Amino acid sequence: MKKGKLAALNIALMMLLLSVAKANESVTFPNGERIAVSLSYDDALDSQLDKVVPALNRHDLRASFYVYASADSFSSRLEDWRAVAKFGHELGNHSLYHVCSGSAPNRDWVAEHADLDKRSVAHMRAEISIANSLLQALDGQTQRTFTIPCGDVNAGGKNYLPAVEDLFVAIKGMGLEDGSEVLHAPSAVDGETLINYVRNAKPGTKVVSILFHGVGGDHLQVTEQAHEALLQYLAKHREQYWVDSYINIMRHMKAQ
């Protein structure tokens, strides 16, 4: 490569790095923290009510719980979930029936009535809208965020997300268009691994989202000890990490 072209390339790279640095500097958090951390919990599980909520409240940390109304642990414990919202946590939308693609590998557990392959985009919008109304009746909130069940988005072969985006402040893992949000969905990992999701976030990361399921029980679980280690780390380093519900973080980011 000729010297002139090499010099031009170096200048272009420097300009790019400076622009990235400037963009990151323009992002501010409520108390000058370095990164926002969203802790969320899918599927309305008993272990979340019995173990997670008390632990979060003990450390004065706020999170998001993505529930689906047909879950036994939701319908049988409505007052407990109402209390979750009163503590300042978000009740997020996870659809009515936790619809997933039955044709995906190892999905023999997907019931016919909850098979996304057999749904239409219009059906998904209607179902998710009803779920929003049910949650509003529980917590009184008119805005919330959404987590995609199983990460599957094709209803009858068509992506349903564009049809429901207007119903939410943000969709988990897709809240920032610049790619500065990273999403982790841990299972059977230790506390050090959970801490490293936050501590070792790559340069340019603005939001670290950690999506749990069971804690000390239920499915896709992590141990209470691992979960507690993460909470202790975050509580000890409040000056570095802003921990809040996903909806609060996304409102703040979008306002900037």
N, C-alpha and C positions, 0 to 999 in steps of 0.2 A: 504494500500500500504506500502511495506517495505521501511525503511529509505533510503536504497541504491538506490532503483528505484526512490523514490521521489527526492533525490538529483540529480540523473541523468536527471530527467525531468526538474528540475529547471535550471540546467546548459544548457540544450538544448533550453529552452525558452529564457534564457539570450542571448545565441548565436544568436538566431533568431532575437531578438530585436536589437542587435548590428549590425547585417548584414543589417537590414532594415534601421537603422539610418545611417549607412555608405553609403548605396546606395543613400539615400536622400541627404546626404551631397555632394555627387559627382555631383549632378545636379546643374548647375549654370545658371543664367539668365544674360542677357546683362549688367545690371547695379546693380547686386546683389540683385534683387528682390526675394521675397519668393515664389511666385506662378505666373504662367502665366494664363492670362484670355483671352479667345477667345469669343468675341461677334459676333454672326452671325445672319443673317436675311434671312428667306426662302421665296420663291415664287414670287420675283420681284414685290412687291406691291407698289402702289402709295404712301402710307403713309411712306414707307422707303425713297423714294426720297425726299418727301416734308418735312418730319419731322426728320427722323433719321439721314440722311447724314449731314444736317446743324448742328445738335446737336453734332455729333461726331467730325466734323471739328472744331466746336467752342471750344471743350475741347481737341483738338489735340489727338484724340484717333483713332486707325485704326481697321477695322473690316472686316468681310467677308459677301458677299451677294450672296446667292445661288439662281440663276435664272434659269427659264426654258423658252426656246425660244418661245413657243406657247402662253405664257401669254400676254394678251392685253397690260398690263402695261409695258411689255418689248419691244415688237415690235413697239409700238407707241411712245416710248421715248428712242430710241437708243442713241441719243446724250447725254441725261441725264445720262444713264448708262455708256457711254464712259467717261464722266466726273467723275463718281464715281471711276473708275479705275485710272484716272489721279490724284485724290486726295490721292492715295496710298492704297485704299481699294482693297480687292480681289473680283473678280467676279468668284464665284465658280459654279461648274456644278450641276444642279438639274434635269438633263435629258431634253429631248425635250418636252415631253407631260405630265410631272409630273405623271408618271405611278404608279398606286396603285392597290392593290388587290380588285376587285369588289365583291368578295365573303366574305370579312370581314364584321363584324357587322356595320350597319349604313353607308354603302358605296353605297347607291343608287345614289349618285352624280357622281360616277365614269363612265365616258363615255366609250363606247365600244372600241374606238380606243386607249384609255389610260388604258385599263384593263390589269394589269400585269398577271393575270391568263391565258390570251390568248396570251401571248408572249413566245418566246423561249429565252434561254440564248444567243444564237447567235444574235437574234434580239436586245436584250438589249445592247450588246456590240457595235453593229453597231450604234444604236441610240445615245448612250452616247459618242461614238467617234465623231459623227457628231456634237454633242453639244459642244464638246471641240474645234472643228475646227471653229464653229461659234463664240465662245467666243474669240478665238485667233484673228479672223478677227476684233473683236471689240477692244481688249485691247493689242494685240501684244504679249501676254504671252504664253509660250509653256508649262508651268507647272501650275497645280492648284489642288484643293481638291474637294471632292464630298460629298454631303449630300443625304442620301437615301430618296426618296419621301415616306412619310407615314411610314417609317421604314420597309416597306415590301421588302423582298428579294427573294421570290420564283417566278420565271418566269416559268409558266407552271409546277409548282411543283418542280423546281430545283433552288437552290441558285445561283444567277447570280454574286454575288460579287467576287468570285475567278476569274471570267473571265474578270473583269474590274479593278482589283486592280492595275495592271501594268500601267494603264492610269493616275494614280494620285500619288501625294506625300503622301496623306493620305485620309482616309474616316472619316468624322466627327464622333466623339465619339468612334472611333476604331483606333486612331492614335498611341496609346501606348499599347504595348503588356502586360505590367506589371500591368494594371488595375489602373494606377495612374491618369487617366483622368476621371473626372465626368461630366455628361451631364445633363443639366436642360432645359426643354422646357416650359417656363412659359406662362400662360394665366390668365387674370383676377386676378393678384396678385398685392400687393402694393409694394412701393419702399423698405420698410424694408425687405420684403421677398427676393427681388432681391439682396439686399446688403448682406443678411445672406447667400446666396448661396456661396458668396466669403469669407465673414468674418468667417463663421463657417465651412469652408472646413475641412474634417477629416484629421488627421495626415497621411502623406504619399502622399497626393494629390499634383500633379505637375501641372496639367492643369485643370482649371475650364472652361467648355464650356457652354455658355448660348445661346440657340437657340430661337430667337424670330420669330414671324410672323408680324402681324399688330401692329403698335404703334400709338395710338390715332385714329385708324380707321382700316378698313379692318377686316379680320377674325382672330380668336385666339389672340385677341389684349390685350396689356397692355396699360395703360394710358400714355400720354406724361409725366405726373407728376412722375409716378413710374419710368419710363425709365430715366428721367432726374436725379432723386435722385441717381440712380445707377451710372450714368456717373459722377456726382459730387463727389461721394464717391471715385470712381476709380481715378479720376483726382487729388483728394486731397491726395491720398495715393500711389503715383507713386513709392515711395521707397519700397513698399511692393508688388505691383502687376505690372507685365509686361503685358500690354494690347496691342495686335497686331492682325493682320490677322492670321487666322488658318494656312495658308500655311507658313508664317514666323515662327510661333511657332513650327510647326512640322519639318520644315527644321532644326531649331536650336536643337530640342530635338533629332532628328535622327543623327545629326552630333556628338552628345555626346555618 
